[in-house]
Amino acid sequence: MPGRVIRLGLKPRERNARGLPKRSVHQLTITRDGVAGDFNRWRTEEADGDPDQAILLLSEEILIALRVEGWPVSGGDLGENLTVSGLAPDAMGPGVRVRAGDVILEVSKPCEPCRVLHSLPYVGPERGPAFVRTMKGRRGWFARVVRGGTIGLDAPVLVGSADPEGRIR
């Protein structure tokens, strides 16, 4: 059974602004470079546009678990571009292909929690170290773009390996 896209997020470039939170949109255009109109300061200025960090995927189930643990996390707070629902907890991993609508992504690596998370209003400098520890292994997955396109809300999400034509099996 496929998962589905439940939230799409981007953050336009704003003077001196970090990439958190990403605002919710109804549609994303994905190019080889990532989400059109999305600015990620770290990726752009420190990681030299690393294509392995083009998109950040996150499971809704992680957000739900964090809220149960007392962290009032909302969609977009963690910098994710695609929030998906209905996938097995262990579905993501390096090399896994993800098809969302017509877009095909390849998971490259986990997103490691960092001090930028301290900037969230419910975290702050005092609770920052505890939140970063809580986020270990739960910040989401970076992916490179295999085939770009447009993704809308409720797009089906398939995860697996891909054949030469890009079909997910």
C-alpha beads as a LAMMPS data file, in Angstrom:
LAMMPS data file: protein, C-alpha beads

169 atoms
168 bonds

1 atom types
1 bond types

-500.0 500.0 xlo xhi
-500.0 500.0 ylo yhi
-500.0 500.0 zlo zhi

Masses

1 110.0

Atoms # bond

1 1 1 0.000 0.000 0.000
2 1 1 1.517 3.358 -0.980
3 1 1 2.019 6.235 1.363
4 1 1 0.982 9.760 0.483
5 1 1 2.255 13.321 0.623
6 1 1 0.481 15.173 3.421
7 1 1 2.502 18.399 3.474
8 1 1 4.804 20.266 1.117
9 1 1 7.162 22.958 2.364
10 1 1 9.562 25.600 1.178
11 1 1 11.305 28.672 2.536
12 1 1 12.016 31.542 0.160
13 1 1 15.341 33.307 0.545
14 1 1 14.953 36.044 3.153
15 1 1 17.639 38.319 4.479
16 1 1 19.566 36.665 7.345
17 1 1 16.883 33.974 7.771
18 1 1 17.527 30.322 8.494
19 1 1 15.623 27.592 6.659
20 1 1 13.254 26.870 9.558
21 1 1 10.363 26.606 9.502
22 1 1 9.339 25.866 5.920
23 1 1 5.963 27.303 4.966
24 1 1 3.228 25.028 3.703
25 1 1 2.363 25.126 -0.006
26 1 1 -0.080 23.141 -2.163
27 1 1 2.435 22.229 -4.851
28 1 1 6.202 21.974 -5.339
29 1 1 8.230 22.057 -8.506
30 1 1 11.243 19.789 -8.174
31 1 1 14.313 20.279 -10.374
32 1 1 17.698 18.547 -10.351
33 1 1 18.807 21.263 -7.927
34 1 1 15.932 20.712 -5.473
35 1 1 12.713 22.594 -4.778
36 1 1 12.227 25.656 -6.976
37 1 1 12.006 28.750 -4.752
38 1 1 13.343 26.996 -1.635
39 1 1 16.425 28.431 0.059
40 1 1 18.557 26.311 2.341
41 1 1 21.405 28.437 3.677
42 1 1 23.516 25.463 4.806
43 1 1 23.206 23.605 1.496
44 1 1 23.789 26.743 -0.573
45 1 1 26.580 28.415 1.392
46 1 1 28.332 25.614 3.273
47 1 1 27.671 22.422 1.284
48 1 1 28.241 24.003 -2.161
49 1 1 24.783 22.977 -3.449
50 1 1 25.323 19.296 -2.633
51 1 1 22.878 17.375 -4.878
52 1 1 22.644 14.664 -2.203
53 1 1 20.848 17.233 -0.007
54 1 1 18.375 18.488 -2.644
55 1 1 15.196 17.392 -0.812
56 1 1 14.403 16.624 2.831
57 1 1 11.790 13.919 3.451
58 1 1 10.137 13.329 6.816
59 1 1 7.559 10.864 8.050
60 1 1 4.438 12.232 9.722
61 1 1 4.798 9.444 12.264
62 1 1 7.980 11.110 13.589
63 1 1 6.121 14.384 14.135
64 1 1 3.336 12.546 15.959
65 1 1 5.833 10.739 18.218
66 1 1 7.596 14.019 19.065
67 1 1 4.294 15.637 20.046
68 1 1 3.457 12.656 22.283
69 1 1 6.862 13.188 23.936
70 1 1 5.962 16.809 24.700
71 1 1 7.667 18.635 21.824
72 1 1 5.010 20.770 20.043
73 1 1 6.497 20.202 16.584
74 1 1 4.512 21.369 13.570
75 1 1 4.954 20.432 9.938
76 1 1 7.843 22.379 8.404
77 1 1 9.573 23.038 11.733
78 1 1 12.339 20.552 10.974
79 1 1 13.012 21.950 7.493
80 1 1 11.334 19.175 5.554
81 1 1 10.173 19.682 1.980
82 1 1 7.978 16.571 1.808
83 1 1 6.087 15.169 4.769
84 1 1 4.795 11.704 3.988
85 1 1 2.398 9.419 5.780
86 1 1 1.661 5.722 5.698
87 1 1 5.141 4.323 5.091
88 1 1 6.808 1.672 7.218
89 1 1 9.119 3.233 9.844
90 1 1 12.157 1.542 8.285
91 1 1 11.186 2.265 4.655
92 1 1 13.856 4.943 4.107
93 1 1 17.552 4.318 3.788
94 1 1 20.470 5.209 1.520
95 1 1 19.870 4.067 -2.059
96 1 1 16.106 3.650 -1.659
97 1 1 14.081 5.194 -4.480
98 1 1 11.008 7.274 -3.658
99 1 1 8.371 8.124 -6.217
100 1 1 6.046 10.970 -5.242
101 1 1 3.636 11.673 -8.068
102 1 1 5.877 11.806 -11.152
103 1 1 8.986 12.834 -9.216
104 1 1 11.643 10.230 -8.450
105 1 1 14.103 10.764 -5.615
106 1 1 16.921 8.622 -4.294
107 1 1 17.566 8.714 -0.561
108 1 1 21.190 9.671 0.044
109 1 1 21.684 10.040 3.795
110 1 1 19.980 10.857 7.076
111 1 1 19.650 14.491 8.086
112 1 1 21.631 14.917 11.273
113 1 1 20.127 17.180 13.947
114 1 1 22.064 20.385 14.532
115 1 1 22.083 23.610 16.557
116 1 1 19.759 25.339 14.066
117 1 1 16.978 23.450 15.867
118 1 1 17.662 25.639 18.921
119 1 1 16.038 28.498 16.967
120 1 1 12.593 26.892 17.190
121 1 1 10.461 28.925 19.641
122 1 1 9.594 25.944 21.836
123 1 1 13.228 24.782 22.023
124 1 1 15.588 27.710 22.620
125 1 1 19.158 27.561 23.939
126 1 1 18.274 25.952 27.273
127 1 1 16.304 23.019 25.823
128 1 1 18.356 22.876 22.608
129 1 1 20.805 20.121 23.584
130 1 1 17.979 17.878 24.815
131 1 1 15.996 18.431 21.612
132 1 1 19.017 17.670 19.423
133 1 1 19.537 14.409 21.355
134 1 1 15.816 13.594 20.948
135 1 1 16.082 14.186 17.188
136 1 1 19.002 11.789 16.652
137 1 1 17.886 9.385 13.925
138 1 1 14.564 11.221 13.509
139 1 1 15.315 14.413 11.545
140 1 1 14.398 12.872 8.191
141 1 1 16.208 11.819 5.054
142 1 1 18.007 13.799 2.387
143 1 1 17.472 12.754 -1.215
144 1 1 18.886 13.592 -4.608
145 1 1 16.574 14.211 -7.556
146 1 1 16.527 11.455 -10.171
147 1 1 13.582 12.856 -12.122
148 1 1 12.028 16.242 -11.433
149 1 1 8.457 17.358 -11.883
150 1 1 5.576 18.761 -9.899
151 1 1 4.210 17.264 -6.689
152 1 1 0.836 18.103 -5.193
153 1 1 -0.737 17.274 -1.864
154 1 1 -2.068 13.723 -1.522
155 1 1 0.288 12.452 -4.231
156 1 1 0.920 8.732 -3.784
157 1 1 4.365 7.805 -2.470
158 1 1 5.988 4.513 -3.441
159 1 1 9.262 3.348 -1.920
160 1 1 11.583 0.619 -3.186
161 1 1 14.095 -0.010 -5.925
162 1 1 13.644 1.252 -9.464
163 1 1 13.909 -0.461 -12.820
164 1 1 15.705 1.310 -15.730
165 1 1 12.491 3.122 -16.709
166 1 1 12.118 4.556 -13.205
167 1 1 9.234 2.340 -12.086
168 1 1 9.391 1.533 -8.389
169 1 1 9.263 -2.149 -7.438

Bonds

1 1 1 2
2 1 2 3
3 1 3 4
4 1 4 5
5 1 5 6
6 1 6 7
7 1 7 8
8 1 8 9
9 1 9 10
10 1 10 11
11 1 11 12
12 1 12 13
13 1 13 14
14 1 14 15
15 1 15 16
16 1 16 17
17 1 17 18
18 1 18 19
19 1 19 20
20 1 20 21
21 1 21 22
22 1 22 23
23 1 23 24
24 1 24 25
25 1 25 26
26 1 26 27
27 1 27 28
28 1 28 29
29 1 29 30
30 1 30 31
31 1 31 32
32 1 32 33
33 1 33 34
34 1 34 35
35 1 35 36
36 1 36 37
37 1 37 38
38 1 38 39
39 1 39 40
40 1 40 41
41 1 41 42
42 1 42 43
43 1 43 44
44 1 44 45
45 1 45 46
46 1 46 47
47 1 47 48
48 1 48 49
49 1 49 50
50 1 50 51
51 1 51 52
52 1 52 53
53 1 53 54
54 1 54 55
55 1 55 56
56 1 56 57
57 1 57 58
58 1 58 59
59 1 59 60
60 1 60 61
61 1 61 62
62 1 62 63
63 1 63 64
64 1 64 65
65 1 65 66
66 1 66 67
67 1 67 68
68 1 68 69
69 1 69 70
70 1 70 71
71 1 71 72
72 1 72 73
73 1 73 74
74 1 74 75
75 1 75 76
76 1 76 77
77 1 77 78
78 1 78 79
79 1 79 80
80 1 80 81
81 1 81 82
82 1 82 83
83 1 83 84
84 1 84 85
85 1 85 86
86 1 86 87
87 1 87 88
88 1 88 89
89 1 89 90
90 1 90 91
91 1 91 92
92 1 92 93
93 1 93 94
94 1 94 95
95 1 95 96
96 1 96 97
97 1 97 98
98 1 98 99
99 1 99 100
100 1 100 101
101 1 101 102
102 1 102 103
103 1 103 104
104 1 104 105
105 1 105 106
106 1 106 107
107 1 107 108
108 1 108 109
109 1 109 110
110 1 110 111
111 1 111 112
112 1 112 113
113 1 113 114
114 1 114 115
115 1 115 116
116 1 116 117
117 1 117 118
118 1 118 119
119 1 119 120
120 1 120 121
121 1 121 122
122 1 122 123
123 1 123 124
124 1 124 125
125 1 125 126
126 1 126 127
127 1 127 128
128 1 128 129
129 1 129 130
130 1 130 131
131 1 131 132
132 1 132 133
133 1 133 134
134 1 134 135
135 1 135 136
136 1 136 137
137 1 137 138
138 1 138 139
139 1 139 140
140 1 140 141
141 1 141 142
142 1 142 143
143 1 143 144
144 1 144 145
145 1 145 146
146 1 146 147
147 1 147 148
148 1 148 149
149 1 149 150
150 1 150 151
151 1 151 152
152 1 152 153
153 1 153 154
154 1 154 155
155 1 155 156
156 1 156 157
157 1 157 158
158 1 158 159
159 1 159 160
160 1 160 161
161 1 161 162
162 1 162 163
163 1 163 164
164 1 164 165
165 1 165 166
166 1 166 167
167 1 167 168
168 1 168 169
